[in-house]
Amino acid sequence: MRNVDQLVGSPIEAGVIVTPKGRPKAVMTGAAIGQAAGSALKVGAEMAAERAGGGRSPLGTRSGKIGYLALTATELVLLDGRQGLTSPKATSVAARVARERVSSAALGEGKLALPFDVTFDDGVCWEFEVGRANTKQARAVLELLQPA
């Protein structure tokens, strides 16, 4: 993802592209309906599928939302982003949390996308999904987040 280093401002140990929970399903649903019925119904179908995902994420659930979860030596940084013409681009910092506040992280199973959850010491949980193509990067982040 472009612009990550500039926005994070510290060396990145590991990172992964993430989407709000329900986003991959929304894209697939919208594509299928768009083929059959046109763009107006496509947008409506994507929005309904994203709302059904209902995950908790500082990224929100707007159509086209994409993010980057970066792990530095001291922080977990979530970047807002968007899909560019050729590659995703980070646009701003959505959240920064001290790494020591992470109490658990988990990568689940899935066909289209894998659920990736990060829970903090205050009980707040960020819920994302990671595309299958980014599984290796998600596992690298997960491994570094595990207590020693």
N, C-alpha and C positions, 0 to 999 in steps of 0.2 A: 504494500500500500504506500502511495506517495505521501510525503510530508510528515511521516511518523517521527523521524528523528528530531526535526525542528520543533514539533509540538511537545514531545516528551521532555526534551532537554537534558536527558541523562542516558548513559549507555543502556541499551535494551538487552536483557539476558534471554528473553523469549517473548514471542507474541503471536497472536492469531486473529484472523478476521472473524468477526462474530456478527450475527444478526439478531434482532429481537425474536423472542419465541413466537413461532407461527409464521414467520416471514417466508421461509422456503415453500411451505405448503400454499401460502397465499399467491406466490408467484406462479406455481404450477397450476393452481385453480384458475387464476386470471388468464393464463396462456390458453388453457383448454376452452374456457368460455369465450375468450376473445376470438379464437379460431371459428367457433360455432356461431357467435351472435354479434360480434362487433366490439369496438373499444369502450363504449359507454357501459355495457354490462361487465366488461373485463375489469374496469376500475372498481365498480361496485362489488364484484366478487372478491377481488383482492382485499378490499377494505373489510369486508365481512369475515374473511378467513383470518386476517390479522387480528381482529378483535376477538375471535374465537380462541386464538393462541393465548391471549390473556396473561402473558408472562410479565414479570416485574423486571424492568430494565431501565436504566437511566437514558437509554437510547430512544425510548418511546416506541410507538408502533406505526408511525407514518410510513406510507408507501415509499419504497426505495431506500429505507434506512439501512445503513451498514455501519459497522464499527470496527475498532481494532483494540484488543485487550493487550496491553504491553506490560511486561514485568521488568522492573529495574531492581537494583540491589536493595532499594528501600521502599519502593512504591508499586502499587498496581494502578495503572493509568488506563482509563477508558477514553478512547478518542471517537468523536463523531465523524462520520464520513459519508461519502456518496459515491455511487458508481459513475466513473468517468467514461469517456468514449472508449478508451483502450484499457484502463485499469482503475481500481478504486483509489480515491484520494481522501486523506484525512483532512478535516476542515477545522476542528476545534477540540478542546479538551472537555469531555462530558463529566468526568469525575476523576478524582485522585484520592487514593486511600493508602494509608501506611500498610506496608506488607505484613507487619506483625498483627494487624487487625483481622486478617483472613483466618477464620477458624476451620473452614473446610472448602474443598473444591471437588467437583465430580463431573465426569464425562460419561454420559449414558450411551445407549444403543439406539439406532434408528436406521431406516432405509434411505431416506433422502438427506436427512440432517441429524446430527447428534446433539442431544441436549447437553449444555455446559452450564453448570450452576456454581456460583461462588457465594459462600455464606460468611458473614462477618461476625465478630464477637458481640455485636449488639442485636443479633438475630436477623438483620437485613439480609436478603438474598437477592442476588442478581441472577436472572434467568436469561440465557442466550441459547442460540443454536449455532452449530458449526457445520459447515458443508463437509461432505465426505472428503473432498480434495484437500481440506485443511486439518484432517485428523492428526497427522504427525505433529504439526505445530501445536495443536490443542493438548496433545499428550506431553509435549515438552513443557508447556506452561504448567500443566497439572503436576508434573513431576517436581518442578521447582517450588511449587506452592505447598507441597506436603511437608509437614514438620520433620525435622532431622532426627 
